[in-house]
Amino acid sequence: MPERDAASFIAQSDRFGARNYAPVDVVLTRGERAFVWDVEGRRYFDFLSAYSAASQGHCHPKIVAALVEQASRLALPSRAFYNDRMGAMLERVAGVTGFAKVLPMNTGTEAVETAIKAMRRWGYEKKGVPDGEAEIVVAEGNFHGRSTTIVGFSDEPAHARHFGPPTPGFRLVPFGDEAALAAAIGPRTVGVLLEPIQGEGGVRIPPAGYLARVRALCTQQRVLLAWDEVQTGLGRTGRMFAFEHEGARPDVLVLGKALSGGMYPVSCIAADDEVMSVFTPGSHGSTYGGNPIAAAVTLAALDVIEDERLPERAARLGEHALARLRAEVGTKPGVREVRGRGLMMAIEYDADVAHDVAHRLARAGVLAKDTRRAVVRLMPPLVIEPAELDEALDAAIPVLAKPVG
Ligand SMILES: *Cc1c(COP(=O)(O)O)cnc(C)c1O
């Protein structure tokens, strides 16, 4: 292979690619556990974990083996036929989530779309809402994906501007305010769709008790509760699911990202029969959804989460990291707040310096991503070793503590 420097890869991507991202200027070529390497051989701590998809660490050998074995046997027979892998995945996800049924898709966006369809149909067919009038309540600062329907109820202009007209049937309320949520629920409300912690919105953690109170409100008003745990789910916050922190079991659970350990796009919704029975043959589907590779990869990805006790690791390591960040960064001028749950952590600054901080972190050997301009999110793979976490924090803290470079 001819020698190429980082600049030539960047120039090629920028020349031929749409400019819908503004990446940090590193060109990665290899990953292993909590580390990635660039084309110039430099090693970085990955503190983004592909937005929590790579919670099991990069290229986990068990997940790689499952992918390779299945890819060489049967990849995509389509849902027109049964295959010998999908059932085991569905049974396993049902077991892990505690729901009766699972509907597999590919991306998180598709799983959220599936949840929206499920809630609307349930509203028309089980609750008796007049056809075409269903409303779903969502939160300001939400991120649920990039489809035209989903960005239609985003209040982030960068995501929504000039992609309208927005799909009707959504109502925005402030996140973390259950009085506002209660006031927004009316006779046509079929569901409430929320992230238990807003990830892209800046690792916004709602007040204690909010998840449980939202659960109680939804039960009382007979509307479905869907937690979008695409980012928070599968160990990231120190529990298998973030709703478990308050025992706020939803009616529809939306999963993606770490469901496949960063190896392959796999997402799903999980729900009980009352909701899942609204889907009838032909009502929903996806060419790749539930394919044998996805099934094999998901089974291995869930094995890793359980065998390596990743939720417990996230709780323990997150507590340590957060204490260090609070003490060594939280007290510095220009730093508004240090917050987190498990290994989902963030620094919020007084000014829009996060993009600059992320670039300086990369030069210090730690890859992280700014979100919503003033927030740097820190989400290492859950497999990171305690000593590695401290080494990464030693490198990151001097940068994080000095927001103006
Ligand atoms: C990433 C994310 C999505 C969208 O997932 P994609 O796989 O990018 O489509 C949806 N919801 C939440 C909470 C997410 O973090």
The ligand as an SDF file (V2000), in Angstrom:
LIG
                    3D

 15 15  0  0  0  0  0  0  0  0999 V2000
  -27.8090    7.7680   18.1440 C   0  0  0  0  0  0  0  0  0  0  0  0
  -29.1980    7.8780   18.6430 C   0  0  0  0  0  0  0  0  0  0  0  0
  -30.3150    7.6000   17.8090 C   0  0  0  0  0  0  0  0  0  0  0  0
  -30.1550    7.3080   16.3450 C   0  0  0  0  0  0  0  0  0  0  0  0
  -29.4200    6.1730   16.0950 O   0  0  0  0  0  0  0  0  0  0  0  0
  -28.7780    5.9490   14.6220 P   0  0  0  0  0  0  0  0  0  0  0  0
  -28.2410    4.5550   14.6910 O   0  0  0  0  0  0  0  0  0  0  0  0
  -27.7270    6.9930   14.4470 O   0  0  0  0  0  0  0  0  0  0  0  0
  -29.8850    6.0860   13.6410 O   0  0  0  0  0  0  0  0  0  0  0  0
  -31.5650    7.6290   18.3730 C   0  0  0  0  0  0  0  0  0  0  0  0
  -31.7380    7.9470   19.6670 N   0  0  0  0  0  0  0  0  0  0  0  0
  -30.7160    8.2280   20.4910 C   0  0  0  0  0  0  0  0  0  0  0  0
  -30.9790    8.5310   21.9220 C   0  0  0  0  0  0  0  0  0  0  0  0
  -29.4110    8.2170   20.0050 C   0  0  0  0  0  0  0  0  0  0  0  0
  -28.3910    8.5290   20.8190 O   0  0  0  0  0  0  0  0  0  0  0  0
  1  2  1  0
  2  3  1  0
  2 14  2  0
  3  4  1  0
  3 10  2  0
  4  5  1  0
  5  6  1  0
  6  7  2  0
  6  8  1  0
  6  9  1  0
 10 11  1  0
 11 12  2  0
 12 13  1  0
 12 14  1  0
 14 15  1  0
M  END
$$$$
